[in-house]
Amino acid sequence: MKVSFFKRSLAYLLDVIPILFVLSILLSLFVGDILKNPYPDYDQELAIYQENVDDYYAILDGYYQDLTDEVITEDTYNSLSADLREDFTVINGDTETIIFSYYTAVSMYFLISFLVIKYFYVLLMKGQTLGLKMMQLQLAGRITWFSLLLREVFWREVYWLFTFSIGLWIDLAMIIFTNKKRTLRDIFSDTHIIHQGTSYPF
């Protein structure tokens, strides 16, 4: 019996979720503070920005209520809303740039750390990860440091990311609709997922 998409997905999640959990803990403990170093007043700026956002929506809601009550016309509402947005952007533009830069750094931290940890974890386990073992599956085929790099980094995480998850749907289709149920990472890394105790092909 060939391995289903459900079992493969569950094995993957069992491997990935603990890594993301550890990275989140590290971010909250000290990595977040390190990433904030270029922005010494980040927390204060963020608090002020959030207050400004709340004020912005409160005023906008007031304009909308006036429009609903027919105190102002739709043209007046649009004009007031545009002026409000312009004023908000002028006042908060620098803060928005800082927030965007920080969250970009956080995203890069998660991406790079995840790829590195995931690869070395799989390499250390020689492809037989805890998720696979828990689902009574195993990785078979040509298992080397390079094939694992192709499989786990380039033809899964990077492939999914840079195809904006289209690669995930391609993998799904290949598992569901092809006879051998092999994804591109299986093909290009010359590896395949099988049930424990079986051989391939079968």
C-alpha positions as a Markdown table, in Angstrom:
| # | Residue | x | y | z |
|---|---|---|---|---|
| 1 | Met | 0.0 | 0.0 | 0.0 |
| 2 | Lys | 1.4 | 3.4 | -1.0 |
| 3 | Val | 1.7 | 6.2 | 1.5 |
| 4 | Ser | -1.2 | 8.6 | 1.6 |
| 5 | Phe | -1.0 | 12.4 | 1.6 |
| 6 | Phe | -2.6 | 12.4 | 5.0 |
| 7 | Lys | 0.1 | 10.3 | 6.7 |
| 8 | Arg | 2.9 | 12.2 | 4.9 |
| 9 | Ser | 1.4 | 15.5 | 6.0 |
| 10 | Leu | 0.9 | 14.4 | 9.6 |
| 11 | Ala | 4.5 | 13.2 | 9.8 |
| 12 | Tyr | 5.7 | 16.5 | 8.4 |
| 13 | Leu | 3.7 | 18.5 | 10.9 |
| 14 | Leu | 4.9 | 16.3 | 13.8 |
| 15 | Asp | 8.5 | 17.3 | 12.8 |
| 16 | Val | 7.9 | 21.0 | 12.0 |
| 17 | Ile | 5.6 | 22.1 | 14.9 |
| 18 | Pro | 8.2 | 21.5 | 17.6 |
| 19 | Ile | 10.9 | 23.4 | 15.6 |
| 20 | Leu | 8.5 | 26.4 | 15.1 |
| 21 | Phe | 7.6 | 26.2 | 18.8 |
| 22 | Val | 11.3 | 26.4 | 19.9 |
| 23 | Leu | 12.0 | 29.3 | 17.5 |
| 24 | Ser | 9.0 | 31.1 | 18.9 |
| 25 | Ile | 10.2 | 30.6 | 22.5 |
| 26 | Leu | 13.7 | 31.9 | 21.5 |
| 27 | Leu | 12.1 | 34.9 | 19.8 |
| 28 | Ser | 10.2 | 35.8 | 23.0 |
| 29 | Leu | 13.1 | 35.2 | 25.3 |
| 30 | Phe | 16.0 | 37.0 | 23.6 |
| 31 | Val | 16.0 | 36.9 | 19.8 |
| 32 | Gly | 13.3 | 39.6 | 19.7 |
| 33 | Asp | 15.4 | 42.0 | 21.8 |
| 34 | Ile | 18.4 | 41.4 | 19.5 |
| 35 | Leu | 16.4 | 42.1 | 16.4 |
| 36 | Lys | 15.1 | 45.3 | 18.1 |
| 37 | Asn | 18.7 | 46.6 | 18.7 |
| 38 | Pro | 18.7 | 48.8 | 15.6 |
| 39 | Tyr | 15.5 | 50.4 | 16.9 |
| 40 | Pro | 16.2 | 51.4 | 20.5 |
| 41 | Asp | 12.7 | 53.0 | 21.1 |
| 42 | Tyr | 10.8 | 50.2 | 19.3 |
| 43 | Asp | 8.4 | 49.3 | 22.1 |
| 44 | Gln | 7.6 | 52.9 | 22.8 |
| 45 | Glu | 7.2 | 53.7 | 19.1 |
| 46 | Leu | 4.9 | 50.6 | 18.7 |
| 47 | Ala | 2.7 | 51.7 | 21.6 |
| 48 | Ile | 2.3 | 55.2 | 20.3 |
| 49 | Tyr | 1.6 | 53.8 | 16.8 |
| 50 | Gln | -1.1 | 51.5 | 18.2 |
| 51 | Glu | -2.7 | 54.5 | 20.0 |
| 52 | Asn | -2.6 | 56.4 | 16.7 |
| 53 | Val | -4.2 | 53.5 | 14.9 |
| 54 | Asp | -7.0 | 53.4 | 17.5 |
| 55 | Asp | -7.5 | 57.1 | 17.2 |
| 56 | Tyr | -7.5 | 56.9 | 13.4 |
| 57 | Tyr | -10.3 | 54.2 | 13.3 |
| 58 | Ala | -12.3 | 56.1 | 16.0 |
| 59 | Ile | -12.3 | 59.2 | 13.9 |
| 60 | Leu | -13.1 | 57.2 | 10.7 |
| 61 | Asp | -16.0 | 55.5 | 12.5 |
| 62 | Gly | -17.3 | 59.0 | 13.4 |
| 63 | Tyr | -17.1 | 60.1 | 9.8 |
| 64 | Tyr | -18.9 | 56.9 | 8.8 |
| 65 | Gln | -21.6 | 57.5 | 11.4 |
| 66 | Asp | -22.1 | 61.0 | 10.1 |
| 67 | Leu | -22.4 | 59.6 | 6.6 |
| 68 | Thr | -25.0 | 57.0 | 7.8 |
| 69 | Asp | -27.0 | 59.7 | 9.6 |
| 70 | Glu | -26.8 | 61.9 | 6.5 |
| 71 | Val | -25.0 | 64.7 | 8.3 |
| 72 | Ile | -22.3 | 64.6 | 5.5 |
| 73 | Thr | -22.4 | 63.6 | 1.9 |
| 74 | Glu | -20.5 | 60.7 | 0.4 |
| 75 | Asp | -18.1 | 63.1 | -1.3 |
| 76 | Thr | -17.4 | 64.8 | 2.0 |
| 77 | Tyr | -16.9 | 61.5 | 3.6 |
| 78 | Asn | -14.4 | 60.4 | 1.0 |
| 79 | Ser | -12.6 | 63.7 | 1.2 |
| 80 | Leu | -12.4 | 63.6 | 5.0 |
| 81 | Ser | -11.3 | 59.9 | 4.9 |
| 82 | Ala | -8.5 | 60.7 | 2.4 |
| 83 | Asp | -7.3 | 63.7 | 4.4 |
| 84 | Leu | -7.3 | 61.6 | 7.6 |
| 85 | Arg | -5.3 | 58.8 | 5.9 |
| 86 | Glu | -2.8 | 61.3 | 4.5 |
| 87 | Asp | -2.3 | 62.9 | 7.9 |
| 88 | Phe | -1.9 | 59.5 | 9.5 |
| 89 | Thr | 0.7 | 58.5 | 7.0 |
| 90 | Val | 2.7 | 61.7 | 7.4 |
| 91 | Ile | 2.7 | 61.3 | 11.2 |
| 92 | Asn | 3.4 | 57.6 | 11.3 |
| 93 | Gly | 5.4 | 57.0 | 8.2 |
| 94 | Asp | 8.7 | 56.6 | 9.9 |
| 95 | Thr | 7.2 | 54.3 | 12.6 |
| 96 | Glu | 5.6 | 52.1 | 10.0 |
| 97 | Thr | 9.0 | 51.8 | 8.3 |
| 98 | Ile | 10.5 | 50.7 | 11.6 |
| 99 | Ile | 7.7 | 48.2 | 12.3 |
| 100 | Phe | 8.0 | 46.8 | 8.7 |
| 101 | Ser | 11.8 | 46.4 | 9.1 |
| 102 | Tyr | 11.5 | 44.6 | 12.4 |
| 103 | Tyr | 8.9 | 42.2 | 11.1 |
| 104 | Thr | 11.0 | 41.6 | 8.0 |
| 105 | Ala | 13.9 | 40.7 | 10.3 |
| 106 | Val | 11.6 | 38.4 | 12.3 |
| 107 | Ser | 10.5 | 36.7 | 9.1 |
| 108 | Met | 14.1 | 36.2 | 8.0 |
| 109 | Tyr | 15.0 | 34.8 | 11.5 |
| 110 | Phe | 12.2 | 32.2 | 11.2 |
| 111 | Leu | 13.0 | 31.3 | 7.6 |
| 112 | Ile | 16.7 | 30.9 | 8.0 |
| 113 | Ser | 16.7 | 29.3 | 11.4 |
| 114 | Phe | 13.9 | 26.9 | 10.4 |
| 115 | Leu | 15.8 | 25.8 | 7.2 |
| 116 | Val | 19.1 | 25.3 | 9.1 |
| 117 | Ile | 17.6 | 23.5 | 12.1 |
| 118 | Lys | 15.3 | 21.3 | 9.9 |
| 119 | Tyr | 18.1 | 20.3 | 7.6 |
| 120 | Phe | 20.5 | 19.3 | 10.4 |
| 121 | Tyr | 17.7 | 17.6 | 12.3 |
| 122 | Val | 16.9 | 15.4 | 9.2 |
| 123 | Leu | 20.6 | 14.9 | 8.6 |
| 124 | Leu | 21.3 | 13.8 | 12.2 |
| 125 | Met | 18.3 | 11.4 | 12.0 |
| 126 | Lys | 19.6 | 10.2 | 8.5 |
| 127 | Gly | 16.1 | 11.0 | 7.1 |
| 128 | Gln | 14.3 | 8.8 | 9.6 |
| 129 | Thr | 12.6 | 11.7 | 11.6 |
| 130 | Leu | 10.5 | 11.2 | 14.7 |
| 131 | Gly | 7.4 | 12.3 | 12.6 |
| 132 | Leu | 8.0 | 9.5 | 10.1 |
| 133 | Lys | 8.6 | 7.0 | 12.9 |
| 134 | Met | 5.4 | 8.0 | 14.8 |
| 135 | Met | 3.4 | 7.5 | 11.6 |
| 136 | Gln | 5.2 | 4.2 | 11.0 |
| 137 | Leu | 6.9 | 5.5 | 7.8 |
| 138 | Gln | 10.5 | 5.6 | 6.7 |
| 139 | Leu | 12.5 | 7.4 | 4.1 |
| 140 | Ala | 14.1 | 5.0 | 1.5 |
| 141 | Gly | 16.4 | 5.4 | -1.5 |
| 142 | Arg | 19.6 | 7.3 | -2.0 |
| 143 | Ile | 20.0 | 9.0 | 1.4 |
| 144 | Thr | 23.0 | 11.3 | 1.5 |
| 145 | Trp | 23.7 | 14.7 | 2.9 |
| 146 | Phe | 23.1 | 16.1 | -0.6 |
| 147 | Ser | 19.9 | 14.2 | -1.3 |
| 148 | Leu | 18.5 | 15.3 | 2.0 |
| 149 | Leu | 19.5 | 18.9 | 1.2 |
| 150 | Leu | 17.7 | 18.7 | -2.1 |
| 151 | Arg | 14.7 | 17.0 | -0.6 |
| 152 | Glu | 14.2 | 18.9 | 2.7 |
| 153 | Val | 15.4 | 22.3 | 1.8 |
| 154 | Phe | 15.2 | 23.1 | -1.9 |
| 155 | Trp | 12.4 | 20.8 | -3.1 |
| 156 | Arg | 10.2 | 21.3 | -0.1 |
| 157 | Glu | 10.6 | 24.5 | 2.0 |
| 158 | Val | 12.2 | 26.7 | -0.6 |
| 159 | Tyr | 10.1 | 25.3 | -3.4 |
| 160 | Trp | 6.9 | 25.9 | -1.5 |
| 161 | Leu | 7.9 | 29.4 | -0.4 |
| 162 | Phe | 9.0 | 30.7 | -3.7 |
| 163 | Thr | 6.1 | 29.3 | -5.6 |
| 164 | Phe | 3.7 | 30.9 | -3.0 |
| 165 | Ser | 2.5 | 27.5 | -2.0 |
| 166 | Ile | 1.6 | 26.4 | -5.5 |
| 167 | Gly | 4.4 | 23.8 | -5.1 |
| 168 | Leu | 2.4 | 22.4 | -2.2 |
| 169 | Trp | -0.6 | 21.9 | -4.4 |
| 170 | Ile | 1.5 | 20.3 | -7.1 |
| 171 | Asp | 2.9 | 17.9 | -4.5 |
| 172 | Leu | -0.7 | 17.1 | -3.4 |
| 173 | Ala | -1.8 | 16.4 | -6.9 |
| 174 | Met | 1.2 | 14.2 | -7.6 |
| 175 | Ile | 0.5 | 12.1 | -4.4 |
| 176 | Ile | -3.2 | 11.8 | -5.2 |
| 177 | Phe | -3.2 | 11.3 | -8.9 |
| 178 | Thr | 0.0 | 9.6 | -9.9 |
| 179 | Asn | 0.5 | 5.8 | -9.6 |
| 180 | Lys | 3.8 | 5.9 | -7.7 |
| 181 | Lys | 2.7 | 8.9 | -5.5 |
| 182 | Arg | 6.1 | 10.5 | -5.7 |
| 183 | Thr | 6.6 | 14.3 | -5.4 |
| 184 | Leu | 9.2 | 16.3 | -7.2 |
| 185 | Arg | 11.4 | 16.1 | -4.1 |
| 186 | Asp | 11.1 | 12.4 | -4.2 |
| 187 | Ile | 12.1 | 12.3 | -7.9 |
| 188 | Phe | 15.0 | 14.8 | -7.8 |
| 189 | Ser | 16.5 | 13.5 | -4.5 |
| 190 | Asp | 16.0 | 9.9 | -5.6 |
| 191 | Thr | 14.2 | 9.1 | -2.3 |
| 192 | His | 10.7 | 8.0 | -1.4 |
| 193 | Ile | 8.5 | 7.5 | 1.6 |
| 194 | Ile | 7.4 | 4.0 | 2.4 |
| 195 | His | 5.7 | 2.2 | 5.2 |
| 196 | Gln | 8.0 | 0.7 | 7.7 |
| 197 | Gly | 9.0 | -2.9 | 6.8 |
| 198 | Thr | 8.1 | -2.6 | 3.2 |
| 199 | Ser | 10.3 | -2.4 | 0.1 |
| 200 | Tyr | 10.1 | -0.2 | -3.0 |
| 201 | Pro | 8.8 | -0.7 | -5.7 |
| 202 | Phe | 5.8 | -2.5 | -4.5 |
